[in-house]
């Protein structure tokens, strides 16, 4: 049985312990829900196939509707993408981060 744990985090002074706990859940292949500016996001390790499948399952998302993967820096894109077209390179150089 899966359990849900709710951690309340002060957005202005996030508690390190709560962030560390959420990071451990992600490292273990679990999912973490978190608020964004407009909606709640669902986070997981994008390199963990089981975790990604779980996101699709939980959201009821069809497999042909891709999910967003956030990366820490530009170099990470080349580790994840099969191809980065020249138009994307231009946008990356002009607008990263942002």
NUDREN-758158 format. One record per residue (C-alpha): residue number from 1; x, z, y. Coordinates in steps of 0.25 Angstrom, whole numbers, plus 2048, in hexadecimal, padded with zeros to 3 digits. Each point is the difference from the previous one (the first is absolute). Last residue first. Layout:
// residues N
site pos=NUM	c1=X	c3=Z	c2=Y .
...
***
This chain:
// residues 98
site pos=98	c1=837	c3=7B7	c2=880 .
site pos=97	c1=80E	c3=800	c2=7FA .
site pos=96	c1=804	c3=7F5	c2=800 .
site pos=95	c1=7F9	c3=7F6	c2=809 .
site pos=94	c1=809	c3=7F5	c2=803 .
site pos=93	c1=80A	c3=800	c2=7F5 .
site pos=92	c1=7F4	c3=802	c2=7F6 .
site pos=91	c1=7F8	c3=7F5	c2=806 .
site pos=90	c1=80B	c3=7F6	c2=7FF .
site pos=89	c1=803	c3=804	c2=7F2 .
site pos=88	c1=7F2	c3=7FF	c2=7FC .
site pos=87	c1=800	c3=7F2	c2=806 .
site pos=86	c1=80C	c3=7FD	c2=7F8 .
site pos=85	c1=7F9	c3=804	c2=7F3 .
site pos=84	c1=804	c3=80D	c2=7F8 .
site pos=83	c1=800	c3=7FD	c2=7F1 .
site pos=82	c1=7FE	c3=809	c2=7F4 .
site pos=81	c1=7FE	c3=80C	c2=809 .
site pos=80	c1=804	c3=80E	c2=7FC .
site pos=79	c1=80F	c3=801	c2=801 .
site pos=78	c1=800	c3=7F6	c2=80C .
site pos=77	c1=7F6	c3=809	c2=807 .
site pos=76	c1=808	c3=80C	c2=7FF .
site pos=75	c1=80B	c3=7FA	c2=809 .
site pos=74	c1=7F6	c3=801	c2=80C .
site pos=73	c1=7FE	c3=80F	c2=7FF .
site pos=72	c1=7F8	c3=80B	c2=7FB .
site pos=71	c1=7F6	c3=7F7	c2=7F9 .
site pos=70	c1=7F1	c3=801	c2=7FF .
site pos=69	c1=7F9	c3=7F8	c2=7F5 .
site pos=68	c1=7F2	c3=7FB	c2=803 .
site pos=67	c1=7F6	c3=7FE	c2=7F4 .
site pos=66	c1=7FD	c3=7F2	c2=7FA .
site pos=65	c1=7F1	c3=7FB	c2=7FE .
site pos=64	c1=801	c3=7F8	c2=7F3 .
site pos=63	c1=800	c3=80C	c2=7F7 .
site pos=62	c1=7F2	c3=804	c2=806 .
site pos=61	c1=800	c3=80E	c2=806 .
site pos=60	c1=7F7	c3=80B	c2=7FB .
site pos=59	c1=808	c3=809	c2=808 .
site pos=58	c1=804	c3=80A	c2=7F5 .
site pos=57	c1=803	c3=7F4	c2=7F7 .
site pos=56	c1=808	c3=7F8	c2=809 .
site pos=55	c1=808	c3=80C	c2=804 .
site pos=54	c1=802	c3=804	c2=7F2 .
site pos=53	c1=806	c3=7F2	c2=7FD .
site pos=52	c1=80A	c3=803	c2=80B .
site pos=51	c1=803	c3=80E	c2=7FA .
site pos=50	c1=802	c3=7FA	c2=7F2 .
site pos=49	c1=809	c3=7F4	c2=805 .
site pos=48	c1=809	c3=80A	c2=807 .
site pos=47	c1=808	c3=7F8	c2=80B .
site pos=46	c1=7F6	c3=802	c2=80A .
site pos=45	c1=801	c3=80F	c2=7FF .
site pos=44	c1=7F2	c3=805	c2=804 .
site pos=43	c1=7F8	c3=802	c2=80D .
site pos=42	c1=7F1	c3=7FF	c2=803 .
site pos=41	c1=7FD	c3=7FF	c2=80F .
site pos=40	c1=7F5	c3=807	c2=807 .
site pos=39	c1=7FA	c3=7F8	c2=80C .
site pos=38	c1=802	c3=7FD	c2=80E .
site pos=37	c1=80D	c3=807	c2=806 .
site pos=36	c1=805	c3=803	c2=7F2 .
site pos=35	c1=7FB	c3=80C	c2=7F7 .
site pos=34	c1=807	c3=802	c2=7F2 .
site pos=33	c1=7FC	c3=7FF	c2=7F2 .
site pos=32	c1=80B	c3=802	c2=7F5 .
site pos=31	c1=801	c3=7F9	c2=7F3 .
site pos=30	c1=808	c3=804	c2=7F4 .
site pos=29	c1=80C	c3=7F9	c2=7F9 .
site pos=28	c1=809	c3=80C	c2=800 .
site pos=27	c1=808	c3=7FC	c2=80C .
site pos=26	c1=7F2	c3=7FF	c2=807 .
site pos=25	c1=7FD	c3=80E	c2=7FC .
site pos=24	c1=80E	c3=805	c2=804 .
site pos=23	c1=7FE	c3=7FA	c2=80E .
site pos=22	c1=7F3	c3=807	c2=802 .
site pos=21	c1=806	c3=80D	c2=7FC .
site pos=20	c1=80C	c3=7FE	c2=80A .
site pos=19	c1=7F7	c3=7FC	c2=80B .
site pos=18	c1=7F8	c3=80D	c2=7FD .
site pos=17	c1=80D	c3=808	c2=800 .
site pos=16	c1=806	c3=7FA	c2=80D .
site pos=15	c1=7F3	c3=805	c2=808 .
site pos=14	c1=7FC	c3=7F5	c2=80A .
site pos=13	c1=801	c3=805	c2=80E .
site pos=12	c1=7F8	c3=7F6	c2=809 .
site pos=11	c1=7F8	c3=7FA	c2=7F4 .
site pos=10	c1=7FD	c3=80F	c2=7FB .
site pos=9	c1=7FE	c3=7FD	c2=7F1 .
site pos=8	c1=7F4	c3=805	c2=7F8 .
site pos=7	c1=804	c3=7FE	c2=7F1 .
site pos=6	c1=7F4	c3=7FD	c2=7F7 .
site pos=5	c1=803	c3=800	c2=7F1 .
site pos=4	c1=7F8	c3=7F7	c2=7F6 .
site pos=3	c1=802	c3=802	c2=7F2 .
site pos=2	c1=800	c3=7F5	c2=7F5 .
site pos=1	c1=7FB	c3=804	c2=7F2 .
***
